[in-house]
């Protein structure tokens, strides 16, 4: 019974983090808007966190699906599978840490209290998501 409770808790935490990451990423993308110049600047110079918002949408949806179904197939599709799975998992972990730190550092620059709160939730969601990567059984 304890094993079942642990699985349910992991899936519930993943679903809550996924919802937080998905909703805040969507709201922040809508709030900031995406134009070609800004996206190109983010791709080449890495200054804008818009790429991390897009990453938040993808992995937020993945965490929600994992929370509902308990299947890790989508995560393995996104992170890679095979001999180097654990190396890829470590890489995804560091990407989430970097995403969380960048979004949290970027937060004081954003004008507006709602934007700052959403940025903080988004950044902490990335950091918490990186921690849950190692909660897998």
LUMROLUM-663262 format. One record per atom (N, C-alpha, C): x, y, z; residue in one letter. Coordinates in steps of 0.02 Angstrom, whole numbers, plus 50000, padded with zeros to 5 digits. Layout:
<nodes>
XYZA ...
</nodes>
This chain:
<nodes>
500414994050000X 500005000050000X 500435006350000X 501005006050034X 501445011950037X 501715013449968X 501845008249928X 502105009249860X 501585012749817X 500955010849825X 500415014049786X 500355021349805X 500385022849870X 500345029849892X 500935033949866X 501525031049862X 502115034549836X 502025036049762X 501765031249725X 501645032349653X 501115037749642X 500585037449681X 500055042549674X 500325049449692X 500735049849744X 501025056249764X 501485059049709X 501895054649679X 502345056849626X 501945059349566X 501415055749549X 501015057749491X 500635064149506X 500395065049567X 500035071149586X 500505077149585X 501105076349612X 501595081849611X 501775083649540X 501875078649498X 502045079849428X 501475083549392X 500855081449405X 500285084749373X 500215092049395X 500315093349460X 500265100149485X 500815104549456X 501425101949453X 501975105649423X 501855106749348X 501585101749315X 501435102449244X 500915107849231X 500395107849273X 499875113049265X 500165119949277X 500565120549330X 500865127149345X 501325129349289X 501735124849264X 502195126549210X 501825128149145X 501335124249128X 500955125349066X 500575131849068X 500205133049121X 499795139049126X 500225145349128X 500735145449170X 501145151449174X 501525152749110X 501755147449077X 502105148349013X 501645151148960X 501045148648956X 500565151148906X 500395158448920X 500255160048983X 500075166949000X 500655171648986X 501265169449003X 501845173848991X 501995174648917X 501885169548877X 501975170248805X 501455175048776X 500835174248797X 500305178748773X 500445185848796X 500675186648858X 500805193248886X 501385196748849X 501925193148838X 502505196148805X 502435196248730X 502075191548702X 502005191148629X 502645188648597X 502565185248542X 503145182648506X 503145185748437X 503695189148421X 503785191448353X 504425188248326X 504525188648262X 505095185348230X 505765187848255X 505825194448264X 506465197248286X 506645195048356X 506145195048400X 506285193048469X 506465185648474X 506115181548435X 506265174348436X 506955173048406X 507125176648354X 507785175848324X 508335178248372X 508205183648407X 508675186148457X 508765181048513X 508215178048534X 508255172948587X 508645166848563X 508555165048500X 508915159248474X 509675160448470X 509865166448448X 510575167748437X 510935170548498X 510595174548537X 510935177748593X 510725175048661X 510155171748664X 509935168648726X 509745173448782X 509555179448765X 509395184448815X 508675183848840X 508225182448795X 507515182248813X 507325175148836X 506895174748887X 506695168048911X 506115165048871X 505955167748813X 505395165248774X 505505157948755X 506115156048739X 506245148948723X 506095144448782X 506225146948843X 506085142948902X 505335142648915X 504965147848895X 504235147548901X 503965142148854X 504225141848793X 504015136648746X 504195129748772X 504795129148801X 504995122848832X 504535121148891X 504315126148927X 503855125248982X 503175122548959X 502955124748901X 502325122148874X 502395114748857X 502935112948824X 503035105948804X 503095101448865X 503535103148911X 503645098748968X 503085099349020X 502735105049022X 502155105549065X 501605100749042X 501485100548977X 500995095848949X 501215088648962X 501865087348956X 502125080648967X 502015078549040X 502125083149086X 502035081449157X 501295080249174X 500845083949141X 500135082849151X 499935075849126X 500185074149067X 500035067549038X 500325062049083X 500935063049109X 501215058149155X 500795057649219X 500575063249244X 500165063249305X 499505059549296X 499225060049236X 498585056749223X 498675049349208X 499155047749165X 499225040849142X 499745036749180X 500265040049206X 500805036549239X 501315033749189X 501225035049125X 501675032549074X 502245037449061X 502855034849057X 503435038949044X 503635038848971X 503215036148928X 503395035548857X 503505042248824X 503095047148839X 503175053748809X 503815057048832X 503985056448896X 504605059248921X 505205055948887X 505175049348880X 505725045748846X 505775047748773X 505205049548743X 505215051948674X 505555058848670X 505395063148718X 505685069848719X 506415069948740X 506585065948791X 507265066048818X 507735061148783X 507455056348751X 507865051248718X 507845044748758X 507975039348724X 507955032848756X 508535028748728X 508765024048766X 509305019748743X 509875019748792X 510465018448765X 511055017848808X 511235024248845X 511105029848814X 511295036248844X 510705039748878X 510205035748899X 509615038748930X 509785042748992X 510205040049035X 510365043549097X 510795049649085X 511195049549033X 511575055549015X 511095060848989X 510615058848948X 510105063548924X 509685066148981X 509525061949030X 509145064049088X 509525069349128X 510175068349135X 510585073349170X 510605079849130X 510635079349064X 510615085349022X 509965089149029X 509405085549029X 508755088749038X 508715091949107X 508985088549157X 509015091349225X 509375098149225X 509945098549193X 510325104849192X 509975110149150X 509625108149097X 509245112949058X 508685116049100X 508345111749140X 507825114349184X 508105118949238X 508675117149266X 509005121449316X 509175128149284X 509475127949225X 509655134149190X 509035138249173X 508505134849151X 507875138349135X 507595141849196X 507575138249252X 507305141149313X 507705147149337X 508365146549335X 508795152049357X 508725158049310X 508715156849244X 508655162449197X 507995166049205X 507455162249212X 506795165349220X 506765169249285X 507055166549339X 507055170049403X 507485176349402X 508035176149366X 508465182049360X 508145187249315X 507785185049265X 507445189449218X 506855193049250X 506585190149304X 505975192749336X 506015200049357X 506545202449389X 506545209549411X 506505214449353X 506665212349293X 506655216849236X 505945217849210X 505525212849219X 504835213049193X 504435218049234X 504055222249200X 503645227349232X 502955224349247X 502705225749306X 502035223449324X 502065217849376X 501655218349426X 501665213549482X 501415206749460X 500895206449418X 500635200049395X 501165196349354X 501495200049311X 502035197049271X 502585194249315X 502765198049367X 503295195649412X 503085189349449X 502465189149472X 502225183249508X 502225177149461X 501975178149399X 501975172649351X 502675170349335X 503135174949327X 503835173149314X 504125169249372X 503985171349433X 504245167649491X 503965160649494X 503315159849482X 503005153249482X 503305148949426X 503405151949368X 503695148349312X 504405146149327X 504805150549355X 505495148849372X 505545143349424X 505135144049477X 505135138849529X 504865132249502X 504395132549454X 504145126349424X 504695122649387X 505105126449350X 505675123249316X 506145120049367X 506295123649421X 506755120849471X 506455114749504X 505815114949520X 505495109149551X 505445103449502X 505335104949439X 505295099749389X 505975096249381X 506505100049386X 507165096849383X 507275092149442X 507015093949500X 507075089649558X 506665083249551X 506085083749519X 505665077749512X 505925072849460X 506405074849420X 506675070149371X 506995064249405X 507265065149465X 507595059749500X 507125056149548X 506475057849548X 505985054449589X 505715048249552X 505935047149492X 505675041449452X 505875034949484X 505435030049475X 505575023449505X 505965019049458X 
</nodes>
